[in-house]
Amino acid sequence: MPENLFKVNKEEYMLPGNRACQGCGLSLGYRYILKALRENTILTIPASCLTVLHGLYPTTSVALPCLNCTFASTAASASGLVAGLNALNRGDITVVAVAGDGGTYDIGIQALSGAAERGTDFIFVCYDNEGYMNTGTQRSSATPMGALTTTTPIHTKQQNKKDMLKIMEAHDLPYIATVSPAYPMDLYDKFVKAKRIKGTRYLQMSAPCPPGWGFPPKDMVKLSRLAIETGMFVLYEVENGRFSFTGRSKTLAEKGKRLPVINYLERQGRFRKMSLEQLSQIQRWVDGKWNEYVRRAE
Amino acid sequence: MSRTEILTGNQAAAEGAKLCHIQVVSAYPITPQTSLTEYLSQAIESGEIKAEYVRVESEHSALSVCIAASSVGARAFTSTSSHGLLYMHEQLHWAAGSRLPIVMCCVNRGVGAPWSIFNDQQDSISQRDTGWIQIYCRDNQEIIDTLIQAYRIAEIVKIPVMVCYDGFVLSHTMMPVEIPDAETVDAFLPPYHAHTILSPEDPRNINPVTFPWRRADQDGVMCDGYMELRYKLQSALEAAGETIAAVGRDFAERFGRDHGGLLWRYRTEDADVILTGMGSIATEATMAVDALREQGIAAGVVGLRVYRPFPKAAVREAFRDAHAILVMEKDISYGYEGALCSDLKAAFYGTEISAPIHNVVAGLGGRDVKARELAEVTREILDRIAAGQPEGPTTWLNCRTDTPTE
């Protein structure tokens, strides 16, 4: 057992048994996110898979206080929590907004950009399952090219995934990081760090979705790792504008060899209709992003 | 000591909000509400009042901020107009459904398309069914006084309150306003204690998915389903009328000004014809009534302060002896008639009130409404009634209606 496992908070804030699907990437990652955040935290969440995970009134599977908010309002809701707590001299409480990619990249982007521009003192977490999974796998601007969704059911998605992290970087935030449920210690460390920083912190978690992406629930961690091995998802952090790879992505950048994206894509039913042209476009897109990261890390 | 100053409606609202010790303000500028947000920004940045001002990027976010701030126990305030209010629509439902005592000023303005920055009440009337209390003010004194009453009402009944006043007609018009002294307001309005405070000391999941049926909690206690929660909001709104009236009476005792609780009357004691409306059009109607009385017509005004909860019992009482009723309003429920007119007719159903009711839609998009015009249209309608036409079509006051419909 790696040494740093012993430093992880022993408390569980996600109670045993919740309504998330089997093999849910969010479910595993969220457990460690909450462990890192600890008790003195208030969550706010919009309509999303996480609403389902939190449970139905009057019971909940999460032992931290949570304010449910409307789909577009997550970061504004967090701003209101921060303002209210400051007004009541409770500014010591960490406010954390957690939204899916729909609630971040799409309908929530205005409120998020506003809150980030104001430098609101909160953590925004986007768990990115690359589509509207709670409503049954519709296309979002986070869906990768070539993916079948129920709103791109024949021709697959024709556009590349939006680079939300770059958009957040344009807000000059003190801390931005990516995390993966396959690397919970990297995730844990980043949230512990984020909690100590003032201002708007943006963390994005890859959240593989077995029913939406079309892979067996038992392969969730394997697939999460493959996303990183192929560069489809990259572990990094940006502290006050300074980019650095972390964890497995750092090793890959220093001495590893990235696998071709096909190794990741071929394991998911959603890419079964992808054209060879789309495949090569995705490979070029991933290579371009990767090279940019490598340049920035130098 | 109270002091009297010459204030616009927006200044009066800002003075009222300051006296209420608001803790979080969040608003987005829109004409004609804008200067209200500027006054409050000034008051907060200068340190005159201690509050957080969240300068949001939209009205949707403004009300979202108030909802969250109120959920942790802070007294929250926002204001908007027209499209800003419509953009808040989703959050209006959310605030009322959360039973949060947020107070908002709606500075009434018409709704596009086409663009209009000018006054009517289509904005707030179209938010009638969001579960908010709506109070309409007739002058700037009533704005400041109503704002102070609004927090007291909201925090007792746990329902948000929209204080509505006409854009430009009141928001930008200066009138003498008595600003109450802070001590009297403090005695009238105790600090806010939230019904459920979201805090790490008592972790709860507020407003999760709630099923149609009742469900048991971890101790086996049956808890409300969605429909019980809706019923509770409805029954609280129905009961809120009494609270609004009681708060109005208490305010009158402490401050010496009574704005009438649910509604007010002007020269109605012996009135055959009653003009009714909300906000400044009702004030205008009082001058029309003076003119009509000089011409020998026994006219009076019933001004509705409270539109939701609809004061059913109070209007039944107020219109009991009327022989003709003219409902003057700055809104239209497209495809039917003015919303107030429909609501009044519904309130009279099954009572002895059988007076003809005529609807006058006036002042849309800022078209001027003169007392003289209200008096004229009253005489015309009385003539129609005398000629045996008890139910006429809705009158569009001072509007060409002979043009093609496309």
Chai-1 contact restraints between the chains, C-beta under 6 A:
chainA,res_idxA,chainB,res_idxB,connection_type,confidence,min_distance_angstrom,max_distance_angstrom,comment,restraint_id
A,E39,B,P200,contact,1.0,0.0,6.0,A-B,restraint_1
A,N40,B,P200,contact,1.0,0.0,6.0,A-B,restraint_2
A,T51,B,V209,contact,1.0,0.0,6.0,A-B,restraint_3
A,H54,B,N205,contact,1.0,0.0,6.0,A-B,restraint_4
A,H54,B,P208,contact,1.0,0.0,6.0,A-B,restraint_5
A,L56,B,V209,contact,1.0,0.0,6.0,A-B,restraint_6
A,L56,B,F211,contact,1.0,0.0,6.0,A-B,restraint_7
A,Y57,B,P208,contact,1.0,0.0,6.0,A-B,restraint_8
A,Y57,B,T210,contact,1.0,0.0,6.0,A-B,restraint_9
A,P58,B,D217,contact,1.0,0.0,6.0,A-B,restraint_10
A,P58,B,C223,contact,1.0,0.0,6.0,A-B,restraint_11
A,T59,B,Q218,contact,1.0,0.0,6.0,A-B,restraint_12
A,T60,B,N205,contact,1.0,0.0,6.0,A-B,restraint_13
A,A63,B,P203,contact,1.0,0.0,6.0,A-B,restraint_14
A,L64,B,P203,contact,1.0,0.0,6.0,A-B,restraint_15
A,P65,B,L198,contact,1.0,0.0,6.0,A-B,restraint_16
A,P65,B,P200,contact,1.0,0.0,6.0,A-B,restraint_17
A,P65,B,P203,contact,1.0,0.0,6.0,A-B,restraint_18
A,P65,B,R204,contact,1.0,0.0,6.0,A-B,restraint_19
A,C66,B,N205,contact,1.0,0.0,6.0,A-B,restraint_20
A,L67,B,S71,contact,1.0,0.0,6.0,A-B,restraint_21
A,L67,B,L198,contact,1.0,0.0,6.0,A-B,restraint_22
A,L67,B,I206,contact,1.0,0.0,6.0,A-B,restraint_23
A,N68,B,N207,contact,1.0,0.0,6.0,A-B,restraint_24
A,N68,B,P208,contact,1.0,0.0,6.0,A-B,restraint_25
A,T70,B,E90,contact,1.0,0.0,6.0,A-B,restraint_26
A,T70,B,W94,contact,1.0,0.0,6.0,A-B,restraint_27
A,S73,B,S64,contact,1.0,0.0,6.0,A-B,restraint_28
A,A76,B,S61,contact,1.0,0.0,6.0,A-B,restraint_29
A,A76,B,S64,contact,1.0,0.0,6.0,A-B,restraint_30
A,A76,B,V65,contact,1.0,0.0,6.0,A-B,restraint_31
A,S77,B,S64,contact,1.0,0.0,6.0,A-B,restraint_32
A,S77,B,A68,contact,1.0,0.0,6.0,A-B,restraint_33
A,S79,B,V54,contact,1.0,0.0,6.0,A-B,restraint_34
A,S79,B,V65,contact,1.0,0.0,6.0,A-B,restraint_35
A,G80,B,V65,contact,1.0,0.0,6.0,A-B,restraint_36
A,G80,B,A68,contact,1.0,0.0,6.0,A-B,restraint_37
A,G80,B,A69,contact,1.0,0.0,6.0,A-B,restraint_38
A,L81,B,A68,contact,1.0,0.0,6.0,A-B,restraint_39
A,L81,B,V72,contact,1.0,0.0,6.0,A-B,restraint_40
A,A83,B,V24,contact,1.0,0.0,6.0,A-B,restraint_41
A,A83,B,E52,contact,1.0,0.0,6.0,A-B,restraint_42
A,A83,B,V54,contact,1.0,0.0,6.0,A-B,restraint_43
A,A83,B,A69,contact,1.0,0.0,6.0,A-B,restraint_44
A,G84,B,V24,contact,1.0,0.0,6.0,A-B,restraint_45
A,G84,B,A69,contact,1.0,0.0,6.0,A-B,restraint_46
A,G84,B,V72,contact,1.0,0.0,6.0,A-B,restraint_47
A,G84,B,A74,contact,1.0,0.0,6.0,A-B,restraint_48
A,L85,B,V72,contact,1.0,0.0,6.0,A-B,restraint_49
A,N86,B,E52,contact,1.0,0.0,6.0,A-B,restraint_50
A,A87,B,Q23,contact,1.0,0.0,6.0,A-B,restraint_51
A,A87,B,V24,contact,1.0,0.0,6.0,A-B,restraint_52
A,A87,B,E52,contact,1.0,0.0,6.0,A-B,restraint_53
A,A87,B,A74,contact,1.0,0.0,6.0,A-B,restraint_54
A,L88,B,G73,contact,1.0,0.0,6.0,A-B,restraint_55
A,L88,B,A74,contact,1.0,0.0,6.0,A-B,restraint_56
A,A111,B,S61,contact,1.0,0.0,6.0,A-B,restraint_57
A,G114,B,V56,contact,1.0,0.0,6.0,A-B,restraint_58
A,G114,B,E57,contact,1.0,0.0,6.0,A-B,restraint_59
A,G114,B,S61,contact,1.0,0.0,6.0,A-B,restraint_60
